[in-house]
Amino acid sequence: MVSPIGLGCWQFSKGRGVGGGYWPILPDSLIDEVIRSSVDGGINWFDTAEAYGWGESERVLTRTLSELRQSRSDLVVATKWWPLLRTSRSITGSIGRRRRSLGGAVIDLYQVHQPISFSSVESEMDAMAELVRKGEIRHVGVSNFNASQMRRADRRLRRYGLRLISNQVWYNLLRRDIERNGIMEAARELGASIIAYSPLAQGILTGRFHDDPSKLKSVAGLRHYRLSFTRRFLKRSRGLIDVLKSVSEAHAATPAQIALSWLVSSHGDLVLAIPGATSLRQATENAAAMKLALTPDELLAIDEASMNPARR
């Protein structure tokens, strides 16, 4: 069993790899604090990827976990194969590098990062099933797959007595497409988990930019150019932030914690969240969000205040 909230590790890329420029380069000492605080707070799983610094995030995570002196059997590590300009043969061909970056351990959850390889979904699942057979990985997941691709992946895995475990997708209170495009429905049908990345809309749902719009100028890297980091977007999402603040006051919590709690509790056990953290405070608050218990009325109020900016 995994905790409803895990730690997303994209921000440990050290400025390298796909999208590494989204985040400031964090010192190793701060990364150690973030990971330790997450574990101390009850988080027991971590999501990384080959593309996050081309293995740098995996290596940093592994080093810190090994220093915790806690059995790896109590922790779950998920990573992802990067498919661009590759075929499914690369899944088995590159597994040695992935495991070396992760300290040689069996990979608990191995995911196809995007549905953009030169091979079919079926070929990718054949390769993943082979890794399970060899004991290289334990479970198979995908990321950014649509509903049809999810069903195809699960159907292929059934040939080997396996099931699709998860689909990792962009999901938060400001981006709820999966509730309408069939992805959430497919997850329920298949018994797969939804792993929500960017669950705090990369910081927008904390409310700190609404409180002080001048902080938009401090957003570093490529993240600065996202449409959500504009005064216009802040104005459109103000109503939701006000509701999150109101609920947070009743729980002595933060708006971010309320947003996370809504995400992992409003759909039963279907949704897991993987917020990142670039400070000790963020890591501590993310873990503490798992202890909140929102009332049905609070869940409904947040739901009604939520919006999808892409549709407005």
ChimeraX commands (.cxc) that place a marker at each C-alpha (Angstrom):
marker #1 position 0.00,0.00,0.00 radius 0.5
marker #1 position 1.21,3.50,-0.76 radius 0.5
marker #1 position 0.38,6.74,1.01 radius 0.5
marker #1 position -2.26,8.86,-0.78 radius 0.5
marker #1 position 0.39,11.51,-1.32 radius 0.5
marker #1 position 3.83,10.72,-2.71 radius 0.5
marker #1 position 6.76,12.98,-3.51 radius 0.5
marker #1 position 7.25,14.06,-7.12 radius 0.5
marker #1 position 10.97,14.32,-7.89 radius 0.5
marker #1 position 11.10,16.30,-11.15 radius 0.5
marker #1 position 12.62,19.25,-9.27 radius 0.5
marker #1 position 15.71,17.16,-8.48 radius 0.5
marker #1 position 16.82,17.29,-12.14 radius 0.5
marker #1 position 19.63,19.77,-11.43 radius 0.5
marker #1 position 18.59,21.79,-14.47 radius 0.5
marker #1 position 19.16,18.91,-16.87 radius 0.5
marker #1 position 16.98,16.65,-18.99 radius 0.5
marker #1 position 13.48,17.27,-20.31 radius 0.5
marker #1 position 12.03,20.32,-18.58 radius 0.5
marker #1 position 14.86,20.56,-16.08 radius 0.5
marker #1 position 14.83,24.31,-16.59 radius 0.5
marker #1 position 11.38,24.52,-14.97 radius 0.5
marker #1 position 12.98,24.49,-11.53 radius 0.5
marker #1 position 15.91,26.15,-9.75 radius 0.5
marker #1 position 18.93,23.94,-9.17 radius 0.5
marker #1 position 18.55,22.69,-5.60 radius 0.5
marker #1 position 21.59,21.98,-3.40 radius 0.5
marker #1 position 22.02,18.40,-2.24 radius 0.5
marker #1 position 21.58,19.43,1.39 radius 0.5
marker #1 position 18.10,20.83,0.65 radius 0.5
marker #1 position 17.12,17.79,-1.41 radius 0.5
marker #1 position 18.13,15.58,1.53 radius 0.5
marker #1 position 15.93,17.64,3.87 radius 0.5
marker #1 position 12.94,17.47,1.54 radius 0.5
marker #1 position 13.16,13.69,1.19 radius 0.5
marker #1 position 13.78,13.08,4.89 radius 0.5
marker #1 position 10.91,15.32,5.92 radius 0.5
marker #1 position 8.60,13.56,3.48 radius 0.5
marker #1 position 9.43,10.15,4.93 radius 0.5
marker #1 position 9.15,11.44,8.49 radius 0.5
marker #1 position 5.70,12.81,7.62 radius 0.5
marker #1 position 4.40,9.43,6.43 radius 0.5
marker #1 position 5.04,9.60,2.68 radius 0.5
marker #1 position 6.27,6.21,1.56 radius 0.5
marker #1 position 6.65,6.52,-2.19 radius 0.5
marker #1 position 8.50,8.62,-4.72 radius 0.5
marker #1 position 8.01,9.29,-8.41 radius 0.5
marker #1 position 10.95,10.06,-10.66 radius 0.5
marker #1 position 11.86,9.49,-14.31 radius 0.5
marker #1 position 14.69,8.84,-16.74 radius 0.5
marker #1 position 14.03,12.26,-18.32 radius 0.5
marker #1 position 14.43,14.10,-15.01 radius 0.5
marker #1 position 18.06,15.06,-15.48 radius 0.5
marker #1 position 18.71,11.89,-17.52 radius 0.5
marker #1 position 18.95,9.88,-14.35 radius 0.5
marker #1 position 20.11,12.66,-12.02 radius 0.5
marker #1 position 16.83,12.73,-10.08 radius 0.5
marker #1 position 16.94,8.94,-9.71 radius 0.5
marker #1 position 20.52,9.04,-8.43 radius 0.5
marker #1 position 19.91,11.86,-5.94 radius 0.5
marker #1 position 16.80,10.13,-4.61 radius 0.5
marker #1 position 18.62,6.82,-4.25 radius 0.5
marker #1 position 21.54,8.39,-2.39 radius 0.5
marker #1 position 19.30,10.05,0.18 radius 0.5
marker #1 position 17.07,7.02,0.69 radius 0.5
marker #1 position 20.14,4.88,1.29 radius 0.5
marker #1 position 21.24,7.32,4.01 radius 0.5
marker #1 position 17.91,7.11,5.82 radius 0.5
marker #1 position 18.83,3.69,7.23 radius 0.5
marker #1 position 15.25,2.61,6.56 radius 0.5
marker #1 position 14.51,-0.63,4.75 radius 0.5
marker #1 position 13.76,-0.04,1.08 radius 0.5
marker #1 position 11.07,-2.71,1.44 radius 0.5
marker #1 position 9.04,-0.08,3.33 radius 0.5
marker #1 position 9.36,2.45,0.48 radius 0.5
marker #1 position 8.10,2.43,-3.10 radius 0.5
marker #1 position 9.97,4.02,-6.00 radius 0.5
marker #1 position 8.34,4.66,-9.36 radius 0.5
marker #1 position 10.21,5.79,-12.44 radius 0.5
marker #1 position 9.52,6.19,-16.15 radius 0.5
marker #1 position 10.97,5.20,-19.52 radius 0.5
marker #1 position 11.37,8.12,-21.96 radius 0.5
marker #1 position 9.92,7.07,-25.36 radius 0.5
marker #1 position 10.69,9.94,-27.76 radius 0.5
marker #1 position 12.55,8.74,-30.90 radius 0.5
marker #1 position 12.76,5.22,-29.46 radius 0.5
marker #1 position 11.12,1.86,-29.98 radius 0.5
marker #1 position 9.85,-0.59,-27.39 radius 0.5
marker #1 position 13.15,-2.49,-27.65 radius 0.5
marker #1 position 14.66,0.37,-25.68 radius 0.5
marker #1 position 12.46,-0.51,-22.69 radius 0.5
marker #1 position 14.35,-3.75,-22.12 radius 0.5
marker #1 position 17.60,-2.39,-23.53 radius 0.5
marker #1 position 17.81,0.54,-21.11 radius 0.5
marker #1 position 16.52,-1.14,-17.96 radius 0.5
marker #1 position 20.07,-1.76,-16.74 radius 0.5
marker #1 position 20.77,1.98,-16.66 radius 0.5
marker #1 position 17.54,2.68,-14.83 radius 0.5
marker #1 position 18.28,0.11,-12.16 radius 0.5
marker #1 position 21.86,1.30,-11.75 radius 0.5
marker #1 position 20.61,4.86,-11.24 radius 0.5
marker #1 position 18.27,3.46,-8.59 radius 0.5
marker #1 position 20.97,1.55,-6.75 radius 0.5
marker #1 position 20.29,-1.81,-8.35 radius 0.5
marker #1 position 16.92,-2.29,-6.68 radius 0.5
marker #1 position 13.94,-3.85,-8.43 radius 0.5
marker #1 position 11.76,-1.02,-9.77 radius 0.5
marker #1 position 8.41,-1.04,-7.97 radius 0.5
marker #1 position 6.49,0.78,-10.72 radius 0.5
marker #1 position 7.82,1.34,-14.24 radius 0.5
marker #1 position 5.84,3.68,-16.45 radius 0.5
marker #1 position 5.82,4.70,-20.10 radius 0.5
marker #1 position 6.28,8.46,-19.78 radius 0.5
marker #1 position 4.40,9.50,-22.93 radius 0.5
marker #1 position 2.51,7.72,-25.77 radius 0.5
marker #1 position 4.99,9.04,-28.35 radius 0.5
marker #1 position 7.39,6.22,-29.21 radius 0.5
marker #1 position 7.96,4.59,-32.60 radius 0.5
marker #1 position 6.23,1.44,-31.29 radius 0.5
marker #1 position 2.65,0.52,-30.55 radius 0.5
marker #1 position 1.12,0.45,-27.09 radius 0.5
marker #1 position 0.97,-3.34,-27.44 radius 0.5
marker #1 position 4.70,-3.64,-28.17 radius 0.5
marker #1 position 5.51,-1.45,-25.18 radius 0.5
marker #1 position 3.38,-3.62,-22.90 radius 0.5
marker #1 position 5.03,-6.78,-24.27 radius 0.5
marker #1 position 8.40,-5.31,-23.26 radius 0.5
marker #1 position 7.13,-4.29,-19.84 radius 0.5
marker #1 position 5.69,-7.77,-19.24 radius 0.5
marker #1 position 9.07,-9.24,-20.10 radius 0.5
marker #1 position 10.70,-7.07,-17.43 radius 0.5
marker #1 position 8.15,-8.29,-14.87 radius 0.5
marker #1 position 8.88,-11.90,-15.89 radius 0.5
marker #1 position 12.61,-11.34,-15.39 radius 0.5
marker #1 position 12.09,-9.73,-11.99 radius 0.5
marker #1 position 13.45,-6.34,-13.10 radius 0.5
marker #1 position 10.22,-4.49,-12.26 radius 0.5
marker #1 position 7.13,-5.27,-10.18 radius 0.5
marker #1 position 4.28,-3.30,-11.74 radius 0.5
marker #1 position 3.46,-1.53,-15.01 radius 0.5
marker #1 position 2.01,1.95,-15.39 radius 0.5
marker #1 position 1.67,4.64,-18.03 radius 0.5
marker #1 position 1.65,8.41,-18.08 radius 0.5
marker #1 position -0.31,10.86,-20.24 radius 0.5
marker #1 position -2.22,8.03,-21.97 radius 0.5
marker #1 position -5.77,8.67,-23.12 radius 0.5
marker #1 position -8.66,6.34,-22.24 radius 0.5
marker #1 position -8.35,4.23,-25.38 radius 0.5
marker #1 position -4.60,3.77,-24.88 radius 0.5
marker #1 position -5.18,2.77,-21.27 radius 0.5
marker #1 position -7.62,0.05,-22.30 radius 0.5
marker #1 position -5.24,-1.20,-24.99 radius 0.5
marker #1 position -2.38,-1.36,-22.48 radius 0.5
marker #1 position -4.46,-3.25,-19.92 radius 0.5
marker #1 position -5.82,-5.65,-22.55 radius 0.5
marker #1 position -2.29,-6.54,-23.67 radius 0.5
marker #1 position -1.00,-6.97,-20.13 radius 0.5
marker #1 position -3.81,-9.41,-19.37 radius 0.5
marker #1 position -2.20,-11.84,-21.81 radius 0.5
marker #1 position 0.59,-12.17,-19.26 radius 0.5
marker #1 position -1.62,-12.28,-16.19 radius 0.5
marker #1 position -0.86,-8.62,-15.42 radius 0.5
marker #1 position -2.96,-5.47,-15.16 radius 0.5
marker #1 position -2.32,-1.82,-15.79 radius 0.5
marker #1 position -1.65,-0.32,-12.36 radius 0.5
marker #1 position -1.81,3.41,-13.02 radius 0.5
marker #1 position -1.98,6.36,-15.37 radius 0.5
marker #1 position -0.07,9.47,-14.32 radius 0.5
marker #1 position -1.79,12.59,-15.65 radius 0.5
marker #1 position -2.06,16.34,-15.15 radius 0.5
marker #1 position -4.90,16.78,-12.66 radius 0.5
marker #1 position -5.73,19.47,-10.13 radius 0.5
marker #1 position -8.57,21.81,-9.16 radius 0.5
marker #1 position -7.74,24.08,-12.07 radius 0.5
marker #1 position -7.32,21.29,-14.62 radius 0.5
marker #1 position -10.06,18.67,-14.49 radius 0.5
marker #1 position -10.07,17.42,-18.09 radius 0.5
marker #1 position -9.78,13.76,-17.07 radius 0.5
marker #1 position -13.25,13.91,-15.51 radius 0.5
marker #1 position -14.69,14.67,-18.97 radius 0.5
marker #1 position -12.43,12.96,-21.51 radius 0.5
marker #1 position -12.91,9.38,-20.29 radius 0.5
marker #1 position -9.57,8.89,-18.50 radius 0.5
marker #1 position -11.05,8.78,-15.00 radius 0.5
marker #1 position -13.87,6.53,-16.19 radius 0.5
marker #1 position -11.34,4.15,-17.76 radius 0.5
marker #1 position -9.31,4.08,-14.54 radius 0.5
marker #1 position -12.38,3.07,-12.55 radius 0.5
marker #1 position -13.27,0.44,-15.12 radius 0.5
marker #1 position -9.77,-1.08,-15.11 radius 0.5
marker #1 position -9.13,-0.75,-11.39 radius 0.5
marker #1 position -6.12,1.46,-12.12 radius 0.5
marker #1 position -4.99,4.41,-10.01 radius 0.5
marker #1 position -4.85,7.97,-11.24 radius 0.5
marker #1 position -1.55,9.58,-10.21 radius 0.5
marker #1 position -2.04,13.35,-10.31 radius 0.5
marker #1 position 1.02,15.36,-11.25 radius 0.5
marker #1 position 1.12,19.15,-10.81 radius 0.5
marker #1 position -1.59,18.73,-8.14 radius 0.5
marker #1 position -1.03,22.30,-6.95 radius 0.5
marker #1 position -0.87,23.77,-10.48 radius 0.5
marker #1 position 2.86,24.33,-9.92 radius 0.5
marker #1 position 2.17,26.63,-6.99 radius 0.5
marker #1 position -0.88,28.58,-8.16 radius 0.5
marker #1 position -3.18,26.73,-5.72 radius 0.5
marker #1 position -1.08,27.81,-2.75 radius 0.5
marker #1 position -2.64,31.26,-3.12 radius 0.5
marker #1 position 0.67,33.03,-2.59 radius 0.5
marker #1 position 0.59,34.64,-6.02 radius 0.5
marker #1 position -2.96,35.84,-5.44 radius 0.5
marker #1 position -1.90,37.41,-2.15 radius 0.5
marker #1 position 1.04,39.16,-3.78 radius 0.5
marker #1 position 0.97,39.23,-7.61 radius 0.5
marker #1 position 4.43,40.82,-7.63 radius 0.5
marker #1 position 5.77,37.35,-6.76 radius 0.5
marker #1 position 5.02,36.32,-10.35 radius 0.5
marker #1 position 8.30,38.02,-11.25 radius 0.5
marker #1 position 10.19,35.65,-8.96 radius 0.5
marker #1 position 9.06,32.49,-10.76 radius 0.5
marker #1 position 12.24,30.93,-12.10 radius 0.5
marker #1 position 13.06,29.09,-15.30 radius 0.5
marker #1 position 10.63,28.00,-17.97 radius 0.5
marker #1 position 7.78,27.97,-15.45 radius 0.5
marker #1 position 7.75,31.77,-15.70 radius 0.5
marker #1 position 6.29,31.52,-19.22 radius 0.5
marker #1 position 3.25,29.39,-18.38 radius 0.5
marker #1 position -0.08,31.12,-19.01 radius 0.5
marker #1 position -1.16,30.38,-15.45 radius 0.5
marker #1 position 1.52,32.72,-14.11 radius 0.5
marker #1 position -0.26,35.87,-15.25 radius 0.5
marker #1 position -2.38,38.44,-13.45 radius 0.5
marker #1 position -5.28,37.60,-15.76 radius 0.5
marker #1 position -5.23,33.97,-14.70 radius 0.5
marker #1 position -4.97,34.93,-11.04 radius 0.5
marker #1 position -8.10,37.02,-11.40 radius 0.5
marker #1 position -10.00,34.13,-12.99 radius 0.5
marker #1 position -9.01,31.68,-10.24 radius 0.5
marker #1 position -9.53,34.06,-7.31 radius 0.5
marker #1 position -12.92,32.57,-6.37 radius 0.5
marker #1 position -11.46,29.11,-5.88 radius 0.5
marker #1 position -8.55,30.43,-3.83 radius 0.5
marker #1 position -10.97,32.29,-1.56 radius 0.5
marker #1 position -12.88,29.05,-0.88 radius 0.5
marker #1 position -9.66,27.13,-0.22 radius 0.5
marker #1 position -8.60,29.82,2.24 radius 0.5
marker #1 position -11.95,29.72,4.03 radius 0.5
marker #1 position -11.81,25.94,4.43 radius 0.5
marker #1 position -8.15,26.06,5.46 radius 0.5
marker #1 position -8.96,28.41,8.34 radius 0.5
marker #1 position -11.42,25.86,9.74 radius 0.5
marker #1 position -8.68,23.19,9.74 radius 0.5
marker #1 position -5.69,25.33,10.77 radius 0.5
marker #1 position -4.18,24.36,7.43 radius 0.5
marker #1 position -2.98,26.06,4.25 radius 0.5
marker #1 position -4.88,26.41,0.96 radius 0.5
marker #1 position -2.37,24.06,-0.64 radius 0.5
marker #1 position -3.08,21.37,1.95 radius 0.5
marker #1 position -6.81,21.72,1.37 radius 0.5
marker #1 position -6.31,21.41,-2.40 radius 0.5
marker #1 position -4.28,18.24,-1.91 radius 0.5
marker #1 position -6.78,16.78,0.54 radius 0.5
marker #1 position -9.64,17.41,-1.90 radius 0.5
marker #1 position -7.72,15.68,-4.67 radius 0.5
marker #1 position -7.00,12.46,-2.77 radius 0.5
marker #1 position -10.31,12.19,-0.92 radius 0.5
marker #1 position -13.04,13.33,-3.32 radius 0.5
marker #1 position -12.81,10.19,-5.50 radius 0.5
marker #1 position -12.38,7.50,-2.88 radius 0.5
marker #1 position -9.09,5.66,-3.34 radius 0.5
marker #1 position -8.90,6.34,-7.07 radius 0.5
marker #1 position -6.57,9.36,-7.06 radius 0.5
marker #1 position -3.06,9.67,-5.65 radius 0.5
marker #1 position -1.10,12.93,-5.76 radius 0.5
marker #1 position 2.60,13.62,-6.24 radius 0.5
marker #1 position 3.32,17.24,-5.32 radius 0.5
marker #1 position 6.90,18.32,-5.63 radius 0.5
marker #1 position 8.70,20.32,-2.96 radius 0.5
marker #1 position 11.57,22.77,-3.24 radius 0.5
marker #1 position 11.70,23.67,0.46 radius 0.5
marker #1 position 11.50,21.91,3.80 radius 0.5
marker #1 position 8.28,23.77,4.60 radius 0.5
marker #1 position 6.58,22.54,1.42 radius 0.5
marker #1 position 7.63,18.95,2.08 radius 0.5
marker #1 position 6.32,19.08,5.66 radius 0.5
marker #1 position 3.01,20.63,4.62 radius 0.5
marker #1 position 2.49,18.15,1.77 radius 0.5
marker #1 position 2.85,15.20,4.12 radius 0.5
marker #1 position 0.62,16.78,6.79 radius 0.5
marker #1 position -2.18,17.20,4.23 radius 0.5
marker #1 position -2.78,13.45,4.48 radius 0.5
marker #1 position -4.08,13.93,8.03 radius 0.5
marker #1 position -6.88,16.31,7.05 radius 0.5
marker #1 position -10.48,15.13,6.89 radius 0.5
marker #1 position -12.70,17.46,4.87 radius 0.5
marker #1 position -16.45,17.34,5.43 radius 0.5
marker #1 position -18.86,16.51,2.59 radius 0.5
marker #1 position -20.01,20.15,2.58 radius 0.5
marker #1 position -16.42,21.38,2.29 radius 0.5
marker #1 position -15.67,18.97,-0.55 radius 0.5
marker #1 position -18.78,20.18,-2.37 radius 0.5
marker #1 position -17.97,23.86,-1.87 radius 0.5
marker #1 position -14.46,23.35,-3.27 radius 0.5
marker #1 position -15.83,21.33,-6.18 radius 0.5
marker #1 position -18.31,24.05,-7.10 radius 0.5
marker #1 position -15.68,26.78,-6.90 radius 0.5
marker #1 position -13.24,24.87,-9.07 radius 0.5
marker #1 position -12.84,25.76,-12.71 radius 0.5
marker #1 position -10.99,24.73,-15.84 radius 0.5
marker #1 position -9.31,27.83,-17.28 radius 0.5
marker #1 position -8.96,26.13,-20.67 radius 0.5
marker #1 position -12.72,26.20,-21.02 radius 0.5
marker #1 position -13.24,29.82,-19.96 radius 0.5
marker link #1:1,2 radius 0.2
marker link #1:2,3 radius 0.2
marker link #1:3,4 radius 0.2
marker link #1:4,5 radius 0.2
marker link #1:5,6 radius 0.2
marker link #1:6,7 radius 0.2
marker link #1:7,8 radius 0.2
marker link #1:8,9 radius 0.2
marker link #1:9,10 radius 0.2
marker link #1:10,11 radius 0.2
marker link #1:11,12 radius 0.2
marker link #1:12,13 radius 0.2
marker link #1:13,14 radius 0.2
marker link #1:14,15 radius 0.2
marker link #1:15,16 radius 0.2
marker link #1:16,17 radius 0.2
marker link #1:17,18 radius 0.2
marker link #1:18,19 radius 0.2
marker link #1:19,20 radius 0.2
marker link #1:20,21 radius 0.2
marker link #1:21,22 radius 0.2
marker link #1:22,23 radius 0.2
marker link #1:23,24 radius 0.2
marker link #1:24,25 radius 0.2
marker link #1:25,26 radius 0.2
marker link #1:26,27 radius 0.2
marker link #1:27,28 radius 0.2
marker link #1:28,29 radius 0.2
marker link #1:29,30 radius 0.2
marker link #1:30,31 radius 0.2
marker link #1:31,32 radius 0.2
marker link #1:32,33 radius 0.2
marker link #1:33,34 radius 0.2
marker link #1:34,35 radius 0.2
marker link #1:35,36 radius 0.2
marker link #1:36,37 radius 0.2
marker link #1:37,38 radius 0.2
marker link #1:38,39 radius 0.2
marker link #1:39,40 radius 0.2
marker link #1:40,41 radius 0.2
marker link #1:41,42 radius 0.2
marker link #1:42,43 radius 0.2
marker link #1:43,44 radius 0.2
marker link #1:44,45 radius 0.2
marker link #1:45,46 radius 0.2
marker link #1:46,47 radius 0.2
marker link #1:47,48 radius 0.2
marker link #1:48,49 radius 0.2
marker link #1:49,50 radius 0.2
marker link #1:50,51 radius 0.2
marker link #1:51,52 radius 0.2
marker link #1:52,53 radius 0.2
marker link #1:53,54 radius 0.2
marker link #1:54,55 radius 0.2
marker link #1:55,56 radius 0.2
marker link #1:56,57 radius 0.2
marker link #1:57,58 radius 0.2
marker link #1:58,59 radius 0.2
marker link #1:59,60 radius 0.2
marker link #1:60,61 radius 0.2
marker link #1:61,62 radius 0.2
marker link #1:62,63 radius 0.2
marker link #1:63,64 radius 0.2
marker link #1:64,65 radius 0.2
marker link #1:65,66 radius 0.2
marker link #1:66,67 radius 0.2
marker link #1:67,68 radius 0.2
marker link #1:68,69 radius 0.2
marker link #1:69,70 radius 0.2
marker link #1:70,71 radius 0.2
marker link #1:71,72 radius 0.2
marker link #1:72,73 radius 0.2
marker link #1:73,74 radius 0.2
marker link #1:74,75 radius 0.2
marker link #1:75,76 radius 0.2
marker link #1:76,77 radius 0.2
marker link #1:77,78 radius 0.2
marker link #1:78,79 radius 0.2
marker link #1:79,80 radius 0.2
marker link #1:80,81 radius 0.2
marker link #1:81,82 radius 0.2
marker link #1:82,83 radius 0.2
marker link #1:83,84 radius 0.2
marker link #1:84,85 radius 0.2
marker link #1:85,86 radius 0.2
marker link #1:86,87 radius 0.2
marker link #1:87,88 radius 0.2
marker link #1:88,89 radius 0.2
marker link #1:89,90 radius 0.2
marker link #1:90,91 radius 0.2
marker link #1:91,92 radius 0.2
marker link #1:92,93 radius 0.2
marker link #1:93,94 radius 0.2
marker link #1:94,95 radius 0.2
marker link #1:95,96 radius 0.2
marker link #1:96,97 radius 0.2
marker link #1:97,98 radius 0.2
marker link #1:98,99 radius 0.2
marker link #1:99,100 radius 0.2
marker link #1:100,101 radius 0.2
marker link #1:101,102 radius 0.2
marker link #1:102,103 radius 0.2
marker link #1:103,104 radius 0.2
marker link #1:104,105 radius 0.2
marker link #1:105,106 radius 0.2
marker link #1:106,107 radius 0.2
marker link #1:107,108 radius 0.2
marker link #1:108,109 radius 0.2
marker link #1:109,110 radius 0.2
marker link #1:110,111 radius 0.2
marker link #1:111,112 radius 0.2
marker link #1:112,113 radius 0.2
marker link #1:113,114 radius 0.2
marker link #1:114,115 radius 0.2
marker link #1:115,116 radius 0.2
marker link #1:116,117 radius 0.2
marker link #1:117,118 radius 0.2
marker link #1:118,119 radius 0.2
marker link #1:119,120 radius 0.2
marker link #1:120,121 radius 0.2
marker link #1:121,122 radius 0.2
marker link #1:122,123 radius 0.2
marker link #1:123,124 radius 0.2
marker link #1:124,125 radius 0.2
marker link #1:125,126 radius 0.2
marker link #1:126,127 radius 0.2
marker link #1:127,128 radius 0.2
marker link #1:128,129 radius 0.2
marker link #1:129,130 radius 0.2
marker link #1:130,131 radius 0.2
marker link #1:131,132 radius 0.2
marker link #1:132,133 radius 0.2
marker link #1:133,134 radius 0.2
marker link #1:134,135 radius 0.2
marker link #1:135,136 radius 0.2
marker link #1:136,137 radius 0.2
marker link #1:137,138 radius 0.2
marker link #1:138,139 radius 0.2
marker link #1:139,140 radius 0.2
marker link #1:140,141 radius 0.2
marker link #1:141,142 radius 0.2
marker link #1:142,143 radius 0.2
marker link #1:143,144 radius 0.2
marker link #1:144,145 radius 0.2
marker link #1:145,146 radius 0.2
marker link #1:146,147 radius 0.2
marker link #1:147,148 radius 0.2
marker link #1:148,149 radius 0.2
marker link #1:149,150 radius 0.2
marker link #1:150,151 radius 0.2
marker link #1:151,152 radius 0.2
marker link #1:152,153 radius 0.2
marker link #1:153,154 radius 0.2
marker link #1:154,155 radius 0.2
marker link #1:155,156 radius 0.2
marker link #1:156,157 radius 0.2
marker link #1:157,158 radius 0.2
marker link #1:158,159 radius 0.2
marker link #1:159,160 radius 0.2
marker link #1:160,161 radius 0.2
marker link #1:161,162 radius 0.2
marker link #1:162,163 radius 0.2
marker link #1:163,164 radius 0.2
marker link #1:164,165 radius 0.2
marker link #1:165,166 radius 0.2
marker link #1:166,167 radius 0.2
marker link #1:167,168 radius 0.2
marker link #1:168,169 radius 0.2
marker link #1:169,170 radius 0.2
marker link #1:170,171 radius 0.2
marker link #1:171,172 radius 0.2
marker link #1:172,173 radius 0.2
marker link #1:173,174 radius 0.2
marker link #1:174,175 radius 0.2
marker link #1:175,176 radius 0.2
marker link #1:176,177 radius 0.2
marker link #1:177,178 radius 0.2
marker link #1:178,179 radius 0.2
marker link #1:179,180 radius 0.2
marker link #1:180,181 radius 0.2
marker link #1:181,182 radius 0.2
marker link #1:182,183 radius 0.2
marker link #1:183,184 radius 0.2
marker link #1:184,185 radius 0.2
marker link #1:185,186 radius 0.2
marker link #1:186,187 radius 0.2
marker link #1:187,188 radius 0.2
marker link #1:188,189 radius 0.2
marker link #1:189,190 radius 0.2
marker link #1:190,191 radius 0.2
marker link #1:191,192 radius 0.2
marker link #1:192,193 radius 0.2
marker link #1:193,194 radius 0.2
marker link #1:194,195 radius 0.2
marker link #1:195,196 radius 0.2
marker link #1:196,197 radius 0.2
marker link #1:197,198 radius 0.2
marker link #1:198,199 radius 0.2
marker link #1:199,200 radius 0.2
marker link #1:200,201 radius 0.2
marker link #1:201,202 radius 0.2
marker link #1:202,203 radius 0.2
marker link #1:203,204 radius 0.2
marker link #1:204,205 radius 0.2
marker link #1:205,206 radius 0.2
marker link #1:206,207 radius 0.2
marker link #1:207,208 radius 0.2
marker link #1:208,209 radius 0.2
marker link #1:209,210 radius 0.2
marker link #1:210,211 radius 0.2
marker link #1:211,212 radius 0.2
marker link #1:212,213 radius 0.2
marker link #1:213,214 radius 0.2
marker link #1:214,215 radius 0.2
marker link #1:215,216 radius 0.2
marker link #1:216,217 radius 0.2
marker link #1:217,218 radius 0.2
marker link #1:218,219 radius 0.2
marker link #1:219,220 radius 0.2
marker link #1:220,221 radius 0.2
marker link #1:221,222 radius 0.2
marker link #1:222,223 radius 0.2
marker link #1:223,224 radius 0.2
marker link #1:224,225 radius 0.2
marker link #1:225,226 radius 0.2
marker link #1:226,227 radius 0.2
marker link #1:227,228 radius 0.2
marker link #1:228,229 radius 0.2
marker link #1:229,230 radius 0.2
marker link #1:230,231 radius 0.2
marker link #1:231,232 radius 0.2
marker link #1:232,233 radius 0.2
marker link #1:233,234 radius 0.2
marker link #1:234,235 radius 0.2
marker link #1:235,236 radius 0.2
marker link #1:236,237 radius 0.2
marker link #1:237,238 radius 0.2
marker link #1:238,239 radius 0.2
marker link #1:239,240 radius 0.2
marker link #1:240,241 radius 0.2
marker link #1:241,242 radius 0.2
marker link #1:242,243 radius 0.2
marker link #1:243,244 radius 0.2
marker link #1:244,245 radius 0.2
marker link #1:245,246 radius 0.2
marker link #1:246,247 radius 0.2
marker link #1:247,248 radius 0.2
marker link #1:248,249 radius 0.2
marker link #1:249,250 radius 0.2
marker link #1:250,251 radius 0.2
marker link #1:251,252 radius 0.2
marker link #1:252,253 radius 0.2
marker link #1:253,254 radius 0.2
marker link #1:254,255 radius 0.2
marker link #1:255,256 radius 0.2
marker link #1:256,257 radius 0.2
marker link #1:257,258 radius 0.2
marker link #1:258,259 radius 0.2
marker link #1:259,260 radius 0.2
marker link #1:260,261 radius 0.2
marker link #1:261,262 radius 0.2
marker link #1:262,263 radius 0.2
marker link #1:263,264 radius 0.2
marker link #1:264,265 radius 0.2
marker link #1:265,266 radius 0.2
marker link #1:266,267 radius 0.2
marker link #1:267,268 radius 0.2
marker link #1:268,269 radius 0.2
marker link #1:269,270 radius 0.2
marker link #1:270,271 radius 0.2
marker link #1:271,272 radius 0.2
marker link #1:272,273 radius 0.2
marker link #1:273,274 radius 0.2
marker link #1:274,275 radius 0.2
marker link #1:275,276 radius 0.2
marker link #1:276,277 radius 0.2
marker link #1:277,278 radius 0.2
marker link #1:278,279 radius 0.2
marker link #1:279,280 radius 0.2
marker link #1:280,281 radius 0.2
marker link #1:281,282 radius 0.2
marker link #1:282,283 radius 0.2
marker link #1:283,284 radius 0.2
marker link #1:284,285 radius 0.2
marker link #1:285,286 radius 0.2
marker link #1:286,287 radius 0.2
marker link #1:287,288 radius 0.2
marker link #1:288,289 radius 0.2
marker link #1:289,290 radius 0.2
marker link #1:290,291 radius 0.2
marker link #1:291,292 radius 0.2
marker link #1:292,293 radius 0.2
marker link #1:293,294 radius 0.2
marker link #1:294,295 radius 0.2
marker link #1:295,296 radius 0.2
marker link #1:296,297 radius 0.2
marker link #1:297,298 radius 0.2
marker link #1:298,299 radius 0.2
marker link #1:299,300 radius 0.2
marker link #1:300,301 radius 0.2
marker link #1:301,302 radius 0.2
marker link #1:302,303 radius 0.2
marker link #1:303,304 radius 0.2
marker link #1:304,305 radius 0.2
marker link #1:305,306 radius 0.2
marker link #1:306,307 radius 0.2
marker link #1:307,308 radius 0.2
marker link #1:308,309 radius 0.2
marker link #1:309,310 radius 0.2
marker link #1:310,311 radius 0.2
marker link #1:311,312 radius 0.2
view
